[in-house]
Amino acid sequence: METYVDQLDEEALEYLTGPKRLLTEQTIAEHRFGVVRSPEPGHEAVRDYIAIPYLAPDGTVLSIRFRRLDAQDLDLTGSVELPKRTPKYRSMPGDIPRPYGTEALQRGTRNIVLTEGEFDRAVSNQCDLPAIGIPGANVWEKVWRRLLVQFDGIFVLHDDDDAGRELVTKISNSGLDAVRPIPMSGGDVTSFYATHGRDGLRAKLGA
C-alpha cells in the first residue's frame, strides 16, 4: 500500500484537493490515499485509479478500494481524452464489503456519523466529525449494527436522493434506535461542504 502512497503525483493530488473532493493535504495523508501508476501484481486493471486503503485502528491495511480517474474528474476541458473504465469503483478480488474508517469507533464519543462513501467520510473527518463510511448506498450489512449500538446518536449524512433515503431505512430496520437521518440538501456531504463549509456542516448536525 505504501507504494501507492509514494506514487501520489501532482495530477492525483489536484483531483483530491480540487473542487471534486476538497480534501486538505493533511486529510489525504491521514487517510493514506494514493494512486496506482505502477500496479502491483494483480492490480493491473486499476492502473491510474486512486487507491483508498481500509485501515484497522492500529493502521494495518485490511483492504484497498480503487476509484477511477477520468478526464471529467481531472477537469482537463477536453484537451486530453483519458480512457473510460467501468465500474467507477473496484475492490480487490474476493474482498467483502466492510465499513470504512472504523478507527472512529475508538474515539470515545457518544455520537457517530455515517456517510455514503469513503470520500464523504474523509470530508466529515476533516470537519472534526467522527465518521464511518458505508461503501455505497446499496451496501449495508445488518451485522454492522453491532459496531453502532454503543452510540446515543447515529447521524446518517445521506445523499439527497431515493438511494440515500433507502439506505437510512435499511440502517433503521437493522435494529438501531438512535438513527438520525440528515439529508445533504441538493447533493452529498462533499457538495454540502463546498457550499456551506466546515461550520455549516457541523451546524447541520447541531455540533
PADO-77711 format. One line per field, with one value per atom (N, C-alpha, C): atom name; residue number from 1; x, y, z; chain. Coordinates in steps of 0.02 Angstrom, whole numbers, m for minus. Last residue first. Layout:
<lokes>
site	CA,...
pos	NUM,...
u	X,...
v	Y,...
w	Z,...
unit	A,...
</lokes>
This chain:
<lokes>
site	N,CA,C,N,CA,C,N,CA,C,N,CA,C,N,CA,C,N,CA,C,N,CA,C,N,CA,C,N,CA,C,N,CA,C,N,CA,C,N,CA,C,N,CA,C,N,CA,C,N,CA,C,N,CA,C,N,CA,C,N,CA,C,N,CA,C,N,CA,C,N,CA,C,N,CA,C,N,CA,C,N,CA,C,N,CA,C,N,CA,C,N,CA,C,N,CA,C,N,CA,C,N,CA,C,N,CA,C,N,CA,C,N,CA,C,N,CA,C,N,CA,C,N,CA,C,N,CA,C,N,CA,C,N,CA,C,N,CA,C,N,CA,C,N,CA,C,N,CA,C,N,CA,C,N,CA,C,N,CA,C,N,CA,C,N,CA,C,N,CA,C,N,CA,C,N,CA,C,N,CA,C,N,CA,C,N,CA,C,N,CA,C,N,CA,C,N,CA,C,N,CA,C,N,CA,C,N,CA,C,N,CA,C,N,CA,C,N,CA,C,N,CA,C,N,CA,C,N,CA,C,N,CA,C,N,CA,C,N,CA,C,N,CA,C,N,CA,C,N,CA,C,N,CA,C,N,CA,C,N,CA,C,N,CA,C,N,CA,C,N,CA,C,N,CA,C,N,CA,C,N,CA,C,N,CA,C,N,CA,C,N,CA,C,N,CA,C,N,CA,C,N,CA,C,N,CA,C,N,CA,C,N,CA,C,N,CA,C,N,CA,C,N,CA,C,N,CA,C,N,CA,C,N,CA,C,N,CA,C,N,CA,C,N,CA,C,N,CA,C,N,CA,C,N,CA,C,N,CA,C,N,CA,C,N,CA,C,N,CA,C,N,CA,C,N,CA,C,N,CA,C,N,CA,C,N,CA,C,N,CA,C,N,CA,C,N,CA,C,N,CA,C,N,CA,C,N,CA,C,N,CA,C,N,CA,C,N,CA,C,N,CA,C,N,CA,C,N,CA,C,N,CA,C,N,CA,C,N,CA,C,N,CA,C,N,CA,C,N,CA,C,N,CA,C,N,CA,C,N,CA,C,N,CA,C,N,CA,C,N,CA,C,N,CA,C,N,CA,C,N,CA,C,N,CA,C,N,CA,C,N,CA,C,N,CA,C,N,CA,C,N,CA,C,N,CA,C,N,CA,C,N,CA,C,N,CA,C,N,CA,C,N,CA,C,N,CA,C,N,CA,C,N,CA,C,N,CA,C,N,CA,C,N,CA,C,N,CA,C,N,CA,C,N,CA,C,N,CA,C,N,CA,C,N,CA,C,N,CA,C,N,CA,C,N,CA,C,N,CA,C,N,CA,C,N,CA,C,N,CA,C,N,CA,C,N,CA,C,N,CA,C,N,CA,C,N,CA,C,N,CA,C,N,CA,C,N,CA,C,N,CA,C,N,CA,C,N,CA,C,N,CA,C,N,CA,C,N,CA,C,N,CA,C,N,CA,C,N,CA,C,N,CA,C,N,CA,C,N,CA,C,N,CA,C,N,CA,C,N,CA,C,N,CA,C,N,CA,C,N,CA,C,N,CA,C,N,CA,C,N,CA,C,N,CA,C,N,CA,C,N,CA,C,N,CA,C,N,CA,C,N,CA,C,N,CA,C,N,CA,C,N,CA,C
pos	207,207,207,206,206,206,205,205,205,204,204,204,203,203,203,202,202,202,201,201,201,200,200,200,199,199,199,198,198,198,197,197,197,196,196,196,195,195,195,194,194,194,193,193,193,192,192,192,191,191,191,190,190,190,189,189,189,188,188,188,187,187,187,186,186,186,185,185,185,184,184,184,183,183,183,182,182,182,181,181,181,180,180,180,179,179,179,178,178,178,177,177,177,176,176,176,175,175,175,174,174,174,173,173,173,172,172,172,171,171,171,170,170,170,169,169,169,168,168,168,167,167,167,166,166,166,165,165,165,164,164,164,163,163,163,162,162,162,161,161,161,160,160,160,159,159,159,158,158,158,157,157,157,156,156,156,155,155,155,154,154,154,153,153,153,152,152,152,151,151,151,150,150,150,149,149,149,148,148,148,147,147,147,146,146,146,145,145,145,144,144,144,143,143,143,142,142,142,141,141,141,140,140,140,139,139,139,138,138,138,137,137,137,136,136,136,135,135,135,134,134,134,133,133,133,132,132,132,131,131,131,130,130,130,129,129,129,128,128,128,127,127,127,126,126,126,125,125,125,124,124,124,123,123,123,122,122,122,121,121,121,120,120,120,119,119,119,118,118,118,117,117,117,116,116,116,115,115,115,114,114,114,113,113,113,112,112,112,111,111,111,110,110,110,109,109,109,108,108,108,107,107,107,106,106,106,105,105,105,104,104,104,103,103,103,102,102,102,101,101,101,100,100,100,99,99,99,98,98,98,97,97,97,96,96,96,95,95,95,94,94,94,93,93,93,92,92,92,91,91,91,90,90,90,89,89,89,88,88,88,87,87,87,86,86,86,85,85,85,84,84,84,83,83,83,82,82,82,81,81,81,80,80,80,79,79,79,78,78,78,77,77,77,76,76,76,75,75,75,74,74,74,73,73,73,72,72,72,71,71,71,70,70,70,69,69,69,68,68,68,67,67,67,66,66,66,65,65,65,64,64,64,63,63,63,62,62,62,61,61,61,60,60,60,59,59,59,58,58,58,57,57,57,56,56,56,55,55,55,54,54,54,53,53,53,52,52,52,51,51,51,50,50,50,49,49,49,48,48,48,47,47,47,46,46,46,45,45,45,44,44,44,43,43,43,42,42,42,41,41,41,40,40,40,39,39,39,38,38,38,37,37,37,36,36,36,35,35,35,34,34,34,33,33,33,32,32,32,31,31,31,30,30,30,29,29,29,28,28,28,27,27,27,26,26,26,25,25,25,24,24,24,23,23,23,22,22,22,21,21,21,20,20,20,19,19,19,18,18,18,17,17,17,16,16,16,15,15,15,14,14,14,13,13,13,12,12,12,11,11,11,10,10,10,9,9,9,8,8,8,7,7,7,6,6,6,5,5,5,4,4,4,3,3,3,2,2,2,1,1,1
u	m1181,m1117,m1086,m1298,m1302,m1238,m1283,m1289,m1300,m1267,m1320,m1334,m1150,m1214,m1273,m1057,m1063,m1129,m1078,m1089,m1098,m1044,m1111,m1127,m910,m958,m1029,m853,m848,m902,m967,m906,m909,m1071,m1081,m1019,m1028,m1072,m1072,m947,m924,m964,m1030,m971,m944,m1119,m1144,m1086,m1032,m1064,m1092,m997,m947,m977,m1120,m1081,m1032,m1230,m1199,m1158,m1377,m1320,m1295,m1483,m1460,m1402,m1440,m1484,m1451,m1420,m1374,m1407,m1520,m1512,m1464,m1496,m1478,m1468,m1577,m1564,m1550,m1521,m1544,m1528,m1546,m1530,m1562,m1560,m1534,m1517,m1597,m1649,m1626,m1571,m1538,m1591,m1615,m1621,m1585,m1619,m1572,m1572,m1695,m1728,m1682,m1601,m1651,m1683,m1535,m1498,m1547,m1638,m1603,m1567,m1670,m1720,m1687,m1552,m1573,m1624,m1558,m1504,m1523,m1665,m1672,m1617,m1609,m1664,m1675,m1514,m1493,m1547,m1596,m1549,m1526,m1664,m1701,m1655,m1564,m1596,m1630,m1454,m1522,m1555,m1357,m1367,m1441,m1348,m1363,m1371,m1278,m1275,m1285,m1344,m1333,m1336,m1292,m1312,m1294,m1338,m1307,m1332,m1317,m1343,m1303,m1262,m1326,m1358,m1184,m1190,m1260,m1176,m1148,m1161,m1216,m1266,m1241,m1121,m1152,m1199,m1076,m1025,m1055,m1190,m1154,m1100,m1230,m1264,m1226,m1171,m1134,m1166,m1261,m1213,m1174,m1329,m1360,m1311,m1245,m1249,m1277,m1266,m1275,m1284,m1257,m1218,m1230,m1309,m1341,m1306,m1228,m1296,m1330,m1058,m1111,m1180,m985,m959,m1013,m999,m1031,m1014,m880,m909,m940,m893,m880,m914,m828,m870,m845,m830,m810,m856,m789,m847,m825,m695,m694,m759,m692,m731,m738,m627,m591,m626,m730,m674,m634,m803,m832,m778,m711,m733,m761,m705,m645,m662,m837,m811,m750,m835,m879,m859,m746,m725,m770,m817,m754,m736,m998,m934,m876,m1109,m1108,m1040,m1081,m1085,m1089,m1122,m1116,m1123,m1055,m1082,m1072,m1097,m1057,m1093,m1083,m1117,m1069,m998,m1065,m1104,m826,m881,m948,m707,m739,m795,m643,m630,m666,m663,m622,m607,m729,m765,m728,m640,m684,m722,m585,m548,m589,m658,m683,m641,m658,m640,m662,m794,m732,m719,m863,m865,m796,m855,m841,m847,m878,m894,m880,m733,m802,m816,m634,m644,m718,m609,m628,m641,m499,m534,m547,m532,m485,m524,m647,m619,m570,m681,m662,m635,m789,m753,m738,m841,m803,m761,m814,m853,m808,m751,m807,m790,m663,m663,m725,m611,m664,m661,m452,m498,m549,m445,m423,m474,m401,m455,m427,m373,m344,m400,m457,m394,m359,m572,m575,m510,m542,m578,m574,m494,m447,m479,m536,m551,m502,m525,m464,m474,m653,m627,m568,m656,m700,m676,m561,m549,m593,m546,m556,m550,m502,m494,m511,m588,m563,m555,m535,m583,m552,m526,m496,m551,m486,m534,m503,m403,m396,m454,m384,m405,m393,m315,m358,m376,m166,m210,m248,m150,m141,m190,m183,m151,m137,m257,m184,m146,m388,m370,m295,m360,m379,m360,m412,m363,m394,m419,m461,m414,m357,m346,m398,m382,m415,m405,m305,m305,m331,m365,m349,m354,m298,m352,m323,m194,m218,m280,m242,m191,m224,m322,m337,m280,m279,m343,m359,m166,m157,m221,m152,m187,m183,m74,m145,m186,71,42,m31,46,74,41,63,22,64,108,144,110,2,37,77,m123,m92,m62,m110,m131,m90,m180,m126,m153,m217,m238,m176,m207,m157,m183,m274,m311,m268,m175,m204,m241,m153,m100,m128,m275,m252,m199,m275,m326,m304,m167,m164,m214,m214,m158,m150,m394,m330,m275,m516,m478,m413,m608,m599,m562,m664,m656,m642,m685,m721,m720,m601,m672,m712,m446,m486,m559,m377,m382,m429,m387,m407,m417,m337,m405,m429,m208,m253,m325,m156,m164,m211,m150,m195,m208,m53,m118,m169,60,25,m45,46,79,35,83,37,72,169,157,109,167,227,217,46,53,113,82,34,33,172,194,147,98,140,167,41,0,43
v	1017,1009,1077,1003,1032,1026,962,909,937,1083,1039,983,1129,1157,1115,1060,1045,1070,1123,1052,1032,1256,1240,1166,1247,1267,1250,1205,1164,1182,1250,1248,1205,1261,1287,1285,1210,1269,1302,1103,1153,1217,1028,1060,1114,982,1024,1062,904,963,1010,807,850,912,745,780,829,783,738,779,868,827,780,945,956,914,924,960,972,781,832,870,734,738,795,640,709,714,534,550,625,452,521,538,310,336,405,235,303,336,104,152,224,m26,31,84,m132,m136,m81,m115,m166,m170,m10,m75,m131,92,95,27,48,55,54,53,m10,m7,190,141,74,246,262,210,194,173,187,264,191,165,390,379,305,366,387,375,335,285,302,456,397,344,591,555,493,664,689,657,552,590,607,569,532,579,549,604,575,494,469,528,483,533,509,413,389,434,432,461,436,349,382,411,192,264,290,55,90,165,3,5,43,m10,56,60,m135,m83,m18,m204,m218,m167,m170,m137,m147,m254,m193,m155,m350,m366,m305,m302,m295,m308,m205,m271,m264,m117,m115,m186,m38,m85,m73,59,m7,m60,168,172,104,134,135,133,91,90,84,208,148,146,273,273,206,359,296,299,493,466,398,629,559,520,781,739,666,874,852,817,889,938,919,777,840,897,687,683,748,728,733,732,696,766,775,557,597,670,522,509,552,555,593,582,455,524,570,334,347,421,323,325,349,407,364,373,405,438,385,427,381,420,475,496,440,459,439,462,505,505,484,501,475,468,447,495,461,374,386,437,330,399,418,210,211,281,224,191,197,272,320,290,162,190,243,131,107,130,169,216,196,86,122,171,m79,m7,23,m191,m176,m101,m327,m259,m250,m428,m423,m350,m483,m441,m438,m552,m590,m549,m428,m491,m529,m263,m318,m383,m161,m188,m243,m8,m79,m98,112,87,13,120,177,156,m38,12,68,46,30,m32,183,115,104,281,269,195,358,302,296,535,476,420,655,605,543,823,757,707,929,931,864,936,902,900,993,1033,1002,923,935,971,883,949,968,760,799,868,708,715,763,702,747,760,601,670,720,501,510,585,375,445,448,259,279,355,198,243,270,50,93,134,m12,1,51,m134,m72,m70,m191,m199,m132,m170,m229,m244,m111,m109,m174,m50,m106,m99,44,66,12,3,7,28,m2,50,57,m39,m59,m3,41,32,6,31,20,0,148,92,90,182,201,143,248,193,217,301,320,258,225,235,264,192,262,273,23,73,142,m84,m20,31,m197,m169,m102,m237,m205,m171,m301,m236,m201,m413,m422,m358,m335,m393,m405,m155,m216,m275,m29,m77,m134,124,61,7,205,219,157,229,170,189,333,324,266,356,352,349,403,396,395,405,368,352,482,426,383,576,537,475,633,595,550,696,646,602,786,734,678,868,832,774,923,876,837,919,951,898,899,872,911,916,968,944,848,814,861,933,869,838,1043,1051,987,968,1012,1011,872,937,984,763,755,822,816,788,787,850,903,879,724,771,828,673,643,689,764,755,727,748,813,806,585,636,699,448,504,563,346,363,422,326,356,377,259,324,361,142,187,256,88,100,150,62,121,139,m60,0,63
w	796,830,846,726,792,831,599,649,719,538,513,563,594,618,596,518,589,617,395,401,474,426,403,410,460,511,491,335,396,446,198,236,298,107,175,219,m18,m14,55,11,m37,m32,94,122,76,m2,52,84,m79,m110,m57,19,m12,m43,51,102,71,m89,m41,9,m133,m156,m104,m82,m150,m174,82,37,m31,147,123,66,285,212,193,414,399,323,530,459,450,661,648,575,760,693,684,875,881,815,861,882,880,752,785,798,676,749,786,543,568,644,502,508,533,490,544,556,375,437,497,280,294,361,283,302,320,233,301,326,103,148,220,51,61,107,43,90,103,m57,10,61,m165,m140,m69,m186,m163,m134,m115,m169,m141,m50,m56,m118,49,m12,m19,229,168,108,367,319,249,507,439,391,665,617,546,802,740,684,975,913,853,1069,1085,1022,1030,1023,1038,1030,1088,1087,911,965,1026,812,822,881,785,794,820,762,824,838,635,691,756,546,564,622,514,567,588,403,469,526,287,317,388,140,213,238,m5,35,109,m83,m87,m44,m68,m41,m40,m18,m68,m37,105,36,m17,231,204,130,344,277,260,497,464,395,599,546,522,700,699,652,633,648,645,591,660,681,456,494,567,416,409,447,427,474,474,315,382,435,213,223,293,229,239,250,197,264,278,64,109,181,23,19,61,43,79,79,62,27,69,151,91,58,330,264,210,499,443,378,655,590,540,827,770,706,1002,938,882,1107,1118,1053,1082,1076,1089,1079,1143,1141,967,988,1053,907,968,993,790,845,911,699,731,790,639,696,732,528,592,652,391,443,513,318,307,364,330,343,337,188,259,269,76,97,171,39,62,81,m101,m42,m25,m217,m158,m96,m278,m291,m226,m215,m225,m235,m309,m247,m264,m395,m395,m327,m467,m408,m419,m595,m569,m508,m685,m649,m622,m830,m786,m746,m895,m871,m828,m1029,m980,m960,m1055,m1067,m1011,m1083,m1046,m1055,m1186,m1180,m1146,m1163,m1159,m1148,m1176,m1214,m1214,m1100,m1164,m1203,m978,m1028,m1097,m871,m925,m984,m740,m768,m823,m687,m687,m718,m707,m639,m636,m846,m811,m740,m874,m896,m859,m724,m795,m811,m607,m629,m703,m501,m567,m573,m349,m381,m446,m252,m303,m337,m89,m142,m190,4,m36,m85,174,105,70,290,285,213,348,289,284,514,467,408,609,548,497,714,725,663,662,709,722,486,553,601,336,388,453,168,227,284,49,95,151,m108,m45,4,m248,m201,m133,m405,m337,m292,m555,m506,m442,m639,m639,m597,m648,m663,m670,m620,m586,m595,m680,m704,m673,m609,m675,m699,m489,m489,m557,m498,m486,m487,m435,m468,m448,m429,m402,m437,m557,m518,m490,m554,m568,m527,m516,m579,m602,m419,m448,m516,m275,m344,m374,m109,m157,m227,59,m10,m56,199,159,89,284,255,210,314,368,342,186,219,274,166,117,149,272,269,223,231,295,296,115,110,175,115,130,123,m14,43,53,m118,m67,m5,m230,m166,m107,m339,m337,m267,m327,m312,m311,m261,m303,m286,m195,m162,m199,m283,m213,m178,m406,m401,m329,m368,m391,m388,m343,m287,m306,m471,m423,m364,m524,m555,m507,m442,m445,m474,m362,m401,m405,m268,m272,m305,m245,m315,m323,m109,m138,m210,m102,m69,m99,m166,m198,m166,m73,m141,m175,37,40,m29,0,0,0
unit	A,A,A,A,A,A,A,A,A,A,A,A,A,A,A,A,A,A,A,A,A,A,A,A,A,A,A,A,A,A,A,A,A,A,A,A,A,A,A,A,A,A,A,A,A,A,A,A,A,A,A,A,A,A,A,A,A,A,A,A,A,A,A,A,A,A,A,A,A,A,A,A,A,A,A,A,A,A,A,A,A,A,A,A,A,A,A,A,A,A,A,A,A,A,A,A,A,A,A,A,A,A,A,A,A,A,A,A,A,A,A,A,A,A,A,A,A,A,A,A,A,A,A,A,A,A,A,A,A,A,A,A,A,A,A,A,A,A,A,A,A,A,A,A,A,A,A,A,A,A,A,A,A,A,A,A,A,A,A,A,A,A,A,A,A,A,A,A,A,A,A,A,A,A,A,A,A,A,A,A,A,A,A,A,A,A,A,A,A,A,A,A,A,A,A,A,A,A,A,A,A,A,A,A,A,A,A,A,A,A,A,A,A,A,A,A,A,A,A,A,A,A,A,A,A,A,A,A,A,A,A,A,A,A,A,A,A,A,A,A,A,A,A,A,A,A,A,A,A,A,A,A,A,A,A,A,A,A,A,A,A,A,A,A,A,A,A,A,A,A,A,A,A,A,A,A,A,A,A,A,A,A,A,A,A,A,A,A,A,A,A,A,A,A,A,A,A,A,A,A,A,A,A,A,A,A,A,A,A,A,A,A,A,A,A,A,A,A,A,A,A,A,A,A,A,A,A,A,A,A,A,A,A,A,A,A,A,A,A,A,A,A,A,A,A,A,A,A,A,A,A,A,A,A,A,A,A,A,A,A,A,A,A,A,A,A,A,A,A,A,A,A,A,A,A,A,A,A,A,A,A,A,A,A,A,A,A,A,A,A,A,A,A,A,A,A,A,A,A,A,A,A,A,A,A,A,A,A,A,A,A,A,A,A,A,A,A,A,A,A,A,A,A,A,A,A,A,A,A,A,A,A,A,A,A,A,A,A,A,A,A,A,A,A,A,A,A,A,A,A,A,A,A,A,A,A,A,A,A,A,A,A,A,A,A,A,A,A,A,A,A,A,A,A,A,A,A,A,A,A,A,A,A,A,A,A,A,A,A,A,A,A,A,A,A,A,A,A,A,A,A,A,A,A,A,A,A,A,A,A,A,A,A,A,A,A,A,A,A,A,A,A,A,A,A,A,A,A,A,A,A,A,A,A,A,A,A,A,A,A,A,A,A,A,A,A,A,A,A,A,A,A,A,A,A,A,A,A,A,A,A,A,A,A,A,A,A,A,A,A,A,A,A,A,A,A,A,A,A,A,A,A,A,A,A,A,A,A,A,A,A,A,A,A,A,A,A,A,A,A,A,A,A,A,A,A,A,A,A,A,A,A,A,A,A,A,A,A,A,A,A
</lokes>
